[in-house]
Amino acid sequence: MKIILICGVVGAGKDTFANEMMANEDNCKIMRLATPLRTICCDIYKFDNSEDGYTEWKSQNREKMVNMAQVMKKTMGRHIFAQGLINNLYDKKIDADIILVPDFRDPVEFTCFIDYFELKDIEVIFTNYKSDRYEIRDDPDEKMAQFLIKKGLKHRERILAEDFLFLMEEYYATQR
């Protein structure tokens, strides 16, 4: 199984890349780190959990989701969403050759994946398409993507896991 972690700022084409890859690859599945957060928000705020309903709600309430995610990470550890996705892969015995994760935002999530999968089976795709929704926000979940922009990575640039480890060392050095 290959794991492709897709990162970029809001509106940078992460979902577009994942959807295009799904259409062009056999036995490929999209799984989102934020699925549990979406479910919790839907239960609390009672919005329509269809893709259109969720997209509309999220466009007006992103701050609520960001704040809730930060509280969850602070309370349960920054790895909580990655660990949940990995647990789902194993518990549900997902049968796919490629797993696309279009909401990769935190280096800790990368660390979780390398704890469970071989480096050769993980890669990162950086997206930086300037859509109508493109926005560089001042929130903790955007810092890694902003770092990659400053490094000069190109839209849809592929980064092998081994190379991403070095980038993350450099990233952490900038965060001290």
C-alpha positions as CSV (number, residue, x, y, z in Angstrom):
1,M,0.0,0.0,0.0
2,K,1.3,3.4,-0.9
3,I,0.4,6.5,1.2
4,I,0.3,9.9,-0.5
5,L,0.1,12.8,1.9
6,I,-1.1,16.0,0.2
7,C,-0.3,19.3,1.7
8,G,-0.8,23.0,0.9
9,V,-2.6,26.1,2.2
10,V,-6.4,26.6,2.0
11,G,-7.5,26.6,-1.7
12,A,-4.2,25.3,-3.1
13,G,-5.6,22.3,-4.9
14,K,-5.2,19.4,-2.5
15,D,-8.7,18.0,-3.1
16,T,-8.5,18.6,-6.8
17,F,-5.2,16.7,-7.0
18,A,-6.7,13.8,-5.0
19,N,-9.9,13.7,-7.1
20,E,-7.9,13.7,-10.4
21,M,-5.6,10.9,-9.1
22,M,-8.7,8.9,-8.0
23,A,-10.1,9.2,-11.6
24,N,-6.8,8.1,-13.1
25,E,-5.6,5.3,-10.8
26,D,-7.0,1.9,-10.1
27,N,-7.6,0.8,-6.6
28,C,-7.1,4.2,-5.1
29,K,-9.0,5.6,-2.0
30,I,-9.2,9.1,-0.4
31,M,-9.1,9.1,3.4
32,R,-9.1,12.3,5.4
33,L,-7.4,13.0,8.7
34,A,-10.2,15.4,9.5
35,T,-13.1,12.9,9.1
36,P,-13.6,12.5,12.9
37,L,-13.5,16.3,13.3
38,R,-16.1,16.7,10.6
39,T,-18.4,14.1,12.3
40,I,-18.1,15.8,15.7
41,C,-18.8,19.3,14.2
42,C,-21.8,17.8,12.3
43,D,-23.2,16.3,15.6
44,I,-22.7,19.6,17.5
45,Y,-23.7,22.2,14.9
46,K,-26.3,20.0,13.1
47,F,-25.4,20.9,9.5
48,D,-26.1,18.8,6.4
49,N,-23.1,16.3,6.2
50,S,-23.3,15.8,2.5
51,E,-20.3,17.1,0.6
52,D,-22.1,20.3,-0.5
53,G,-23.6,20.9,2.9
54,Y,-20.2,20.4,4.6
55,T,-18.4,22.6,2.1
56,E,-20.9,25.4,2.7
57,W,-20.8,25.1,6.5
58,K,-17.0,24.9,6.5
59,S,-16.7,28.0,4.3
60,Q,-18.5,30.0,7.0
61,N,-17.2,28.2,10.1
62,R,-13.6,27.2,9.4
63,E,-12.5,29.0,12.6
64,K,-14.7,26.7,14.7
65,M,-13.1,23.7,13.1
66,V,-9.6,25.0,13.5
67,N,-10.2,25.8,17.2
68,M,-11.8,22.5,17.9
69,A,-8.9,20.7,16.2
70,Q,-6.4,22.6,18.3
71,V,-8.3,21.7,21.5
72,M,-8.4,18.1,20.5
73,K,-4.6,18.1,19.7
74,K,-3.8,19.9,22.9
75,T,-5.9,17.4,24.9
76,M,-5.2,14.1,23.2
77,G,-1.9,14.8,21.4
78,R,-1.0,16.3,18.0
79,H,-1.0,12.8,16.5
80,I,-4.7,12.2,17.2
81,F,-6.0,12.6,13.7
82,A,-3.2,10.6,12.0
83,Q,-3.4,7.8,14.5
84,G,-7.2,7.7,13.9
85,L,-6.7,7.3,10.2
86,I,-4.1,4.7,10.6
87,N,-6.3,2.7,13.0
88,N,-9.1,2.9,10.4
89,L,-6.7,1.5,7.7
90,Y,-5.9,-1.5,9.9
91,D,-9.3,-2.0,11.7
92,K,-11.3,-1.8,8.5
93,K,-8.7,-3.7,6.5
94,I,-8.9,-1.2,3.7
95,D,-8.0,-2.9,0.4
96,A,-6.4,-0.2,-1.8
97,D,-3.1,0.1,-3.5
98,I,-3.0,3.9,-2.9
99,I,-4.3,5.9,0.0
100,L,-4.6,9.6,-0.7
101,V,-4.7,11.9,2.3
102,P,-5.5,15.4,1.1
103,D,-5.5,17.2,4.4
104,F,-2.0,16.6,5.6
105,R,-0.9,19.7,7.7
106,D,1.3,18.7,10.6
107,P,4.7,17.1,10.6
108,V,3.6,15.0,13.6
109,E,1.1,13.3,11.2
110,F,4.0,12.4,8.9
111,T,5.9,10.9,11.9
112,C,2.9,8.7,12.7
113,F,2.8,7.4,9.2
114,I,6.5,6.5,9.1
115,D,6.0,4.6,12.4
116,Y,3.6,2.3,10.6
117,F,4.7,2.2,7.0
118,E,8.0,1.9,5.2
119,L,9.6,5.1,3.9
120,K,9.5,3.7,0.4
121,D,5.7,3.5,0.6
122,I,5.1,7.2,1.6
123,E,5.4,10.3,-0.4
124,V,4.3,13.9,0.0
125,I,2.7,16.0,-2.7
126,F,2.8,19.8,-2.2
127,T,0.1,21.8,-4.0
128,N,0.2,25.5,-4.5
129,Y,-2.5,26.3,-7.0
130,K,-3.9,29.8,-6.5
131,S,-7.7,29.1,-6.6
132,D,-10.4,31.6,-5.8
133,R,-10.2,30.2,-2.2
134,Y,-6.4,30.4,-1.9
135,E,-5.5,31.9,1.4
136,I,-2.5,32.0,3.6
137,R,-3.9,32.0,7.1
138,D,-2.3,32.7,10.4
139,D,-3.2,29.5,12.1
140,P,-1.0,26.6,13.4
141,D,-2.2,24.1,10.8
142,E,-0.9,26.3,8.0
143,K,2.7,26.7,9.2
144,M,4.2,23.6,7.5
145,A,2.6,24.5,4.1
146,Q,3.8,28.1,4.5
147,F,7.3,26.8,5.2
148,L,7.2,24.7,2.0
149,I,6.1,27.8,0.0
150,K,9.1,29.7,1.4
151,K,11.3,26.8,0.4
152,G,10.2,27.4,-3.2
153,L,8.4,24.1,-3.7
154,K,6.4,24.0,-6.9
155,H,2.7,23.1,-7.4
156,R,2.3,19.3,-7.4
157,E,5.9,18.7,-6.5
158,R,6.5,15.1,-5.3
159,I,8.7,14.7,-2.2
160,L,10.0,11.2,-1.2
161,A,9.6,10.4,2.4
162,E,13.4,10.3,2.9
163,D,13.7,13.9,1.5
164,F,10.7,15.0,3.5
165,L,12.4,14.0,6.7
166,F,15.2,16.5,6.0
167,L,12.7,19.2,5.2
168,M,11.0,18.6,8.5
169,E,14.3,18.9,10.4
170,E,14.7,22.2,8.8
171,Y,11.1,23.1,9.5
172,Y,11.4,22.3,13.2
173,A,14.6,24.4,13.4
174,T,12.6,27.4,12.2
175,Q,9.9,26.9,14.8
176,R,12.2,27.1,17.8
